[in-house]
């Protein structure tokens, strides 16, 4: 079983060569973020396989931390992409206040 787990971990790591190129050449920031999330997911899988193959239980804890960090990163990116850059949000908020002031007059 440990040989199979090591083989699968090696295949997962080899499977990340094409996405590595996509990180450098991705057309948009969202594409790059999806690849980064793929790295996080694959990293968790590799750590879990290594924990099984090497009977190293602390690797399960490390995999759990990576999974939580990947989820937080995805949420943070989505919030930033949804709101836009901070300067634009501040400008839009100020222009709304000016419109309300103008409508009140």
Backbone as JSON, one array per atom type, in Angstrom:
{
  "sequence": "XXXXXXXXXXXXXXXXXXXXXXXXXXXXXXXXXXXXXXXXXXXXXXXXXXXXXXXXXXXXXXXXXXXXXXXXXXXXXXXXXXXXXXXXXXXXXXXXXXXXXXXXX",
  "N": [[0.82, -1.2, 0.0], [1.98, 1.23, 0.72], [3.77, 1.67, -1.34], [2.07, 2.16, -3.49], [0.86, 4.51, -2.61], [3.07, 6.25, -2.6], [3.67, 6.23, -5.32], [1.33, 7.39, -6.38], [1.52, 9.92, -5.17], [3.81, 10.88, -6.43], [2.89, 10.98, -9.08], [0.9, 12.94, -8.82], [2.47, 15.16, -8.19], [3.98, 15.36, -10.55], [1.94, 15.94, -12.24], [1.49, 18.6, -11.9], [3.11, 20.14, -13.47], [2.26, 21.31, -15.94], [0.2, 23.16, -15.04], [1.93, 24.83, -13.61], [3.28, 26.24, -15.58], [1.07, 27.6, -16.52], [0.52, 29.37, -14.47], [2.47, 31.29, -14.78], [1.86, 32.28, -17.31], [-0.86, 32.76, -17.4], [-3.88, 34.2, -18.62], [-5.52, 35.9, -17.07], [-5.92, 37.27, -13.74], [-7.7, 35.72, -12.3], [-7.47, 33.22, -13.51], [-4.89, 32.55, -12.76], [-5.26, 32.43, -10.01], [-6.98, 30.25, -9.76], [-5.26, 28.21, -10.52], [-3.44, 28.37, -8.45], [-5.08, 27.53, -6.36], [-5.46, 24.93, -7.24], [-2.87, 23.97, -6.87], [-2.8, 24.06, -4.08], [-4.79, 22.17, -3.41], [-3.75, 19.86, -4.61], [-1.37, 19.72, -3.19], [-2.31, 19.16, -0.63], [-3.39, 16.63, -1.09], [-1.06, 15.21, -1.79], [0.4, 15.41, 0.6], [-1.29, 13.97, 2.32], [-1.16, 11.43, 1.14], [1.57, 10.9, 1.48], [1.65, 10.88, 4.26], [0.22, 8.58, 4.75], [1.81, 6.65, 3.45], [4.3, 6.85, 4.74], [3.68, 6.58, 7.34], [3.45, 8.85, 8.94], [1.96, 10.75, 11.02], [1.92, 13.56, 11.71], [1.98, 14.84, 9.24], [-0.61, 14.83, 8.36], [-1.79, 16.81, 9.88], [-0.43, 19.04, 8.89], [-1.39, 18.98, 6.26], [-4.06, 19.57, 6.75], [-3.84, 22.22, 7.65], [-2.87, 23.43, 5.3], [-5.11, 23.04, 3.66], [-7.02, 24.66, 4.91], [-5.78, 27.17, 4.64], [-5.78, 27.39, 1.84], [-8.53, 27.58, 1.34], [-9.13, 30.0, 2.66], [-7.57, 31.75, 1.19], [-8.81, 31.58, -1.33], [-11.35, 32.67, -0.74], [-10.62, 35.26, 0.06], [-9.52, 36.24, -2.32], [-11.79, 36.16, -3.97], [-13.47, 38.03, -2.68], [-11.97, 40.36, -2.99], [-11.88, 40.54, -5.78], [-14.55, 40.85, -6.32], [-15.22, 43.29, -5.13], [-13.39, 45.02, -6.27], [-10.47, 47.13, -6.8], [-9.22, 48.77, -3.83], [-9.07, 51.63, -3.99], [-10.88, 52.33, -6.0], [-13.32, 51.56, -4.88], [-13.49, 53.31, -2.73], [-13.59, 55.73, -4.1], [-16.01, 55.4, -5.53], [-17.8, 55.29, -3.4], [-17.53, 57.85, -2.34], [-18.5, 59.35, -4.52], [-21.16, 58.53, -4.54], [-22.05, 59.66, -2.15], [-21.81, 62.35, -2.8], [-23.69, 62.53, -4.87], [-26.05, 62.05, -3.41], [-26.05, 64.3, -1.79], [-26.3, 66.26, -3.74], [-28.81, 65.62, -4.77], [-30.37, 66.18, -2.58], [-30.29, 68.92, -2.49]],
  "CA": [[0.0, 0.0, 0.0], [2.81, 2.42, 0.77], [4.35, 1.88, -2.68], [1.02, 2.77, -4.3], [0.7, 5.89, -2.15], [4.22, 7.01, -3.1], [3.49, 6.37, -6.77], [0.28, 8.39, -6.61], [2.06, 11.24, -4.8], [4.73, 11.28, -7.51], [2.07, 11.34, -10.24], [0.27, 14.23, -8.54], [3.49, 16.21, -8.33], [4.27, 15.49, -11.97], [0.75, 16.5, -12.89], [1.47, 20.05, -11.67], [4.05, 20.85, -14.34], [1.53, 22.16, -16.88], [-0.34, 24.33, -14.33], [3.02, 25.73, -13.23], [3.46, 27.12, -16.73], [-0.12, 28.44, -16.63], [0.64, 30.44, -13.47], [3.31, 32.34, -15.35], [1.3, 32.81, -18.55], [-2.31, 32.84, -17.35], [-4.34, 35.48, -19.17], [-6.12, 36.79, -16.07], [-5.6, 36.97, -12.34], [-8.58, 34.63, -11.86], [-6.86, 31.97, -13.97], [-3.73, 32.28, -11.89], [-5.75, 32.05, -8.69], [-7.48, 28.88, -9.85], [-4.1, 27.32, -10.53], [-2.91, 28.36, -7.09], [-5.96, 26.65, -5.58], [-5.13, 23.57, -7.66], [-1.64, 23.61, -6.16], [-3.15, 23.8, -2.69], [-5.52, 20.9, -3.35], [-2.8, 18.78, -4.9], [-0.44, 19.65, -2.07], [-2.99, 18.46, 0.46], [-3.46, 15.21, -1.47], [0.29, 14.63, -1.71], [0.74, 15.27, 2.02], [-2.07, 12.87, 2.89], [-0.58, 10.18, 0.62], [2.85, 10.68, 2.16], [1.37, 10.51, 5.64], [-0.18, 7.17, 4.74], [2.93, 5.8, 3.03], [5.41, 6.9, 5.68], [3.12, 6.48, 8.69], [3.82, 10.09, 9.62], [0.7, 11.43, 11.33], [1.97, 15.03, 11.68], [1.71, 15.34, 7.88], [-2.06, 15.04, 8.25], [-2.04, 18.15, 10.45], [0.08, 20.01, 7.92], [-2.34, 18.97, 5.14], [-5.24, 20.3, 7.2], [-3.51, 23.65, 7.65], [-2.83, 23.84, 3.89], [-6.48, 23.08, 3.15], [-7.67, 25.86, 5.46], [-5.17, 28.33, 4.0], [-6.26, 27.47, 0.46], [-9.9, 28.08, 1.38], [-9.09, 31.42, 3.03], [-7.03, 32.47, 0.03], [-9.86, 31.66, -2.36], [-12.37, 33.62, -0.3], [-10.04, 36.61, 0.02], [-9.42, 36.65, -3.72], [-13.15, 36.41, -4.48], [-13.94, 39.29, -2.13], [-11.26, 41.47, -3.63], [-12.31, 40.63, -7.18], [-15.93, 41.31, -6.34], [-15.25, 44.71, -4.77], [-12.47, 45.81, -7.07], [-9.37, 47.71, -6.02], [-9.7, 49.62, -2.73], [-9.2, 53.03, -4.38], [-12.11, 52.5, -6.77], [-14.45, 51.45, -3.96], [-13.53, 54.55, -1.97], [-14.05, 56.77, -5.03], [-17.42, 55.18, -5.79], [-18.53, 55.63, -2.2], [-17.56, 59.31, -2.27], [-19.37, 59.89, -5.55], [-22.53, 58.29, -4.11], [-22.37, 60.67, -1.15], [-21.97, 63.63, -3.51], [-24.98, 62.47, -5.56], [-27.1, 62.21, -2.44], [-26.01, 65.7, -1.39], [-26.81, 67.02, -4.86], [-30.25, 65.35, -4.86], [-31.03, 66.84, -1.43], [-30.34, 70.37, -2.75]],
  "C": [[0.86, 1.26, 0.0], [3.46, 2.71, -0.58], [3.33, 2.57, -3.59], [0.83, 4.24, -3.9], [1.86, 6.76, -2.64], [4.13, 7.24, -4.6], [2.45, 7.43, -7.09], [0.76, 9.8, -6.25], [3.0, 11.77, -5.87], [3.95, 11.71, -8.74], [1.38, 12.69, -10.03], [1.27, 15.38, -8.69], [3.86, 16.43, -9.79], [3.14, 16.14, -12.74], [0.68, 18.02, -12.74], [2.44, 20.82, -12.57], [3.35, 21.77, -15.33], [0.88, 23.35, -16.17], [0.73, 25.32, -13.87], [3.29, 26.72, -14.36], [2.28, 28.08, -16.83], [-0.11, 29.58, -15.61], [1.42, 31.61, -14.06], [2.66, 33.02, -16.54], [-0.21, 32.99, -18.54], [-2.81, 34.19, -17.81], [-4.93, 36.43, -18.13], [-5.68, 36.38, -14.67], [-6.47, 35.83, -11.82], [-8.02, 33.28, -12.3], [-5.69, 31.58, -13.09], [-4.18, 31.84, -10.5], [-6.3, 30.63, -8.7], [-6.34, 27.87, -9.86], [-3.48, 27.25, -9.13], [-3.77, 27.48, -6.17], [-5.75, 25.19, -5.96], [-3.86, 23.09, -6.98], [-1.95, 23.27, -4.7], [-3.85, 22.46, -2.53], [-4.59, 19.73, -3.59], [-1.79, 18.61, -3.78], [-1.04, 18.91, -0.88], [-3.05, 16.97, 0.15], [-2.1, 14.53, -1.35], [0.69, 14.43, -0.24], [-0.02, 14.12, 2.67], [-1.54, 11.52, 2.41], [0.75, 9.87, 1.3], [2.65, 10.29, 3.62], [0.98, 9.04, 5.73], [1.01, 6.27, 4.44], [4.03, 5.73, 4.07], [4.97, 6.75, 7.14], [3.54, 7.68, 9.54], [2.55, 10.91, 9.86], [0.79, 12.95, 11.36], [1.73, 15.62, 10.28], [0.22, 15.56, 7.65], [-2.42, 16.42, 8.79], [-1.57, 19.25, 9.5], [-0.87, 20.11, 6.72], [-3.61, 19.73, 5.51], [-5.0, 21.8, 7.2], [-3.46, 24.18, 6.21], [-4.23, 23.96, 3.32], [-7.21, 24.33, 3.64], [-7.09, 27.12, 4.82], [-5.63, 28.5, 2.56], [-7.69, 28.01, 0.41], [-9.94, 29.57, 1.7], [-8.57, 32.26, 1.87], [-8.07, 32.64, -1.06], [-10.94, 32.66, -1.99], [-11.85, 35.05, -0.36], [-9.93, 37.11, -1.41], [-10.8, 36.99, -4.28], [-13.69, 37.73, -3.95], [-13.26, 40.48, -2.79], [-11.69, 41.65, -5.08], [-13.72, 41.18, -7.27], [-16.01, 42.82, -6.07], [-14.42, 45.57, -5.69], [-11.37, 46.37, -6.2], [-9.91, 48.66, -4.95], [-9.91, 51.07, -3.13], [-10.51, 53.27, -5.12], [-13.33, 52.45, -5.85], [-14.59, 52.74, -3.16], [-14.06, 55.68, -2.86], [-15.54, 56.63, -5.3], [-18.27, 55.57, -4.59], [-18.63, 57.14, -2.06], [-18.5, 59.89, -3.32], [-20.84, 59.64, -5.21], [-22.96, 59.33, -3.07], [-22.6, 62.03, -1.81], [-23.29, 63.66, -4.26], [-26.13, 62.67, -4.6], [-27.21, 63.66, -1.98], [-26.62, 66.57, -2.49], [-28.32, 66.84, -5.0], [-31.0, 66.05, -3.75], [-31.18, 68.33, -1.68], [-31.41, 70.64, -3.74]]
}
